[in-house]
Amino acid sequence: MDTRAKIDAKLQRLEQLIPELKAQGDTAAALDLFAKASTPLTRDAPAEHEAYITQRLTCMLVDAGLVAGGPEGEPCARGDEAEPPEAPRGDEA
């Protein structure tokens, strides 16, 4: 089972692929290749990290302009500023 640190490293590698995918000029092809590259991460995601992974992937695609709109729910948090999904936030503690 992947730890949060391993998940973040895999997400970072995926994010680094985006400029290369966008450079091909075909958004549909870029999304398809990104989906294929992210499949191992999403398929094998520990249940407690599924929502976090999905949010991060969505944020990457929105930030890159590959999909329109913004992620639902909380704003995109990256790297060290991203809390694990089970962490209390704000006045929920």
N, C-alpha and C positions, 0 to 999 in steps of 0.2 A: 504494500500500500504506500502510495506516495505521500511524503510529508509536504507541508505548506511550502517549504523552501524549494523542494524539487518541482512542485507545481509552478511556483513563480519563475523558476529558471526555464521551464518548458514554455511558459507563456511569453517570457522575454524573447526566446528564440523564435517563436511564432511571430511576434511583433516585428522582429528584424526582417522577416520575409516580405512584409507588406510592400515596402518601396520597390522591390524587385518585381513583385506581382503586378503592382500598379503600372510599372514602366512598360509592361506588355501592351497597354492601351485597351485591353478588353476587360471591362468590369466583370462580366459574367464568367469569363475564364479565370480571372483573379479570385473571385468568390469560390469557384469550384475547387481551385487548387488550395486555397486557404482551408476550405472545409475538409479536404482530404488530409492536409497536413495536421489539422487539429483533431481529427478523428481518434487517434490513439489516446489523446489526453481526455477527451470527453467520454469515450467508451469505457475507459478504466478509472474514471474519477471516483474517489471515495465519496460516499453519500454526503458527508458533512461539508464537502468542498464543491459540490455540483453547482450550487447557485453562484458562488464566488467565481468559478471558472466561466460559467455562462456569461455573467456580467462583464468580466474582463474581456472575453472574446468579442462581445457586442460593442464594448467601448472602443476596442481597437478598430473595428470595422467602421464605426461612426466617425471616429477621429480621422481615419484615413479617407473618408468620403466615399467609401465603397457601398455603404447603405445610408439611407436618409434617416433623419430624425435623431432621437437620442435614446439612450437606454431607459427603460422603465425603472421606477424606484429611485434608489439613491444615486447621487452623482458618481461619476467614475473616479475611483481612487486607484492609484498606481503604486506599485512597489511597497515601500515601507509604510506609506500612509494608508494602505488598504488593511482593514481589520478582518480577521477571520469572521465568517458569517455568524458563528455562535457567540461572538464577543458582544457584551452589552454596549449600547450606544446611547450617548446623551443621558436623558432622564430615565432610561429603561433599567439602569443599574439598581 
